Amino acid sequence: MAKITYIEFGGKEHTIDVANGMTVMEGARDNGVKGIEADCGGACACSTCHVYVDEAWVARLPKKDAMEEDMLDFAYQPDSARSRLTCQIKVSDALDGLRVYMPEKQI
């Protein structure tokens, strides 16, 4: 299990215990975090679970695959270094303390 902090665009923080094997998106969706819509349910077929990963965590996460890179092209104001789709980040103990920031909106 990992404690993940989701920060809404307005600054409100939600620190949630997310079980190993779930995705960062599922942790937000299952706990009512505003700002992650997850329209495709985690199939990497949209960009509505887009976040900006805290700079301290960027290098600690697995690399983006080609499908995630392609979907991020459709995200609202993507950042080439910090943008990730939360449906593509599997939770493990190694993610304990992860901080992600929601964009102003999802598209």
N, C-alpha and C positions, 0 to 999 in steps of 0.2 A: 504494500500500500504506500501511496505517496501523497503528501500534502501539496496541492497545487493551488496557487493563488491566481484567480482570474480578476482582472481589473477592467471594469467598464470604462467606456469612453469618458464619462464624467468623473471618474476617479474612485467610485465605490468598489471596494475589494471584497471578494468572496474567497475564503480559504477553505478548501474542501478535501477530505480524504477520498482518494479515488483508488479503487482496487486494481491490483496488477492484472494485466490482460485487457483491461478496458482501454478506450482511447481518451485522450484529453477532451475531445468533443463530447463523448458519452458522459463524462464526469460533469461537464457544464449542463448539458441537456437534462440529465436526470436530476439535477439540483436546481433547475430553474434560473440559471445564470442568464441574464439579459445580454444580448449582443452576439450570441452564437445561435444562429437559426437552424443550421444543419438540415436544409431542405431535402437533400438527397439521402439523408439517413446514414451517411458515412461511406458512400460508395465512390468518393472522389470524383463525383460527376457535376459538382458545382463549386462555388467558392464561398458559400455562406457560413463557413466555420473558420474563416480567416482570422488570424491574430498576428500580433507582433510579439515575438519572443524577446524576453528581457535579454539585453546584450550579454550578460554573464552566462547565459545558457545556450547561445547560438552554436558554439563549437561543441557543446556537450550532447547535442541531439543527433540522431542518425541523419544522414544526408537525405535531401529531397530526391525522390525518384522522378523520372521523366513525366509521368502522369501528373504528379503534384505540381511540378514546374509549369506544365501547360495550363492547369486549372488556375494557378495563381495569376496568370495573365488576365483573368476575368475578375479578379478581386478589386475591391475599392482601394485605391492608392497603395499598391503593393510596394514593399521595400525589398530589394533584391537580397539583402543580408538577413533581415529579421522576420519576414513574412513566412508563415507556415499555415497549412490547413490542419486543424486540430484532429480531424478524422484520421489523419495519417501518422499520428504520434501515439504509439502504444505506451501505456503506463507500466512502469517497473519501479522498484525501489530506487533505482538510479535517478529517477525524476523527482525525488523528494525535495521540495523547495522551489520547483519550477514556477516562474511567474510569466504570465501572458497578458497582453494588453489588447482589448478589443478596438477595432477601428471605429470611426465615427458612424459608419453604417456598413451593412452587408449588401452586395448586389449580386 
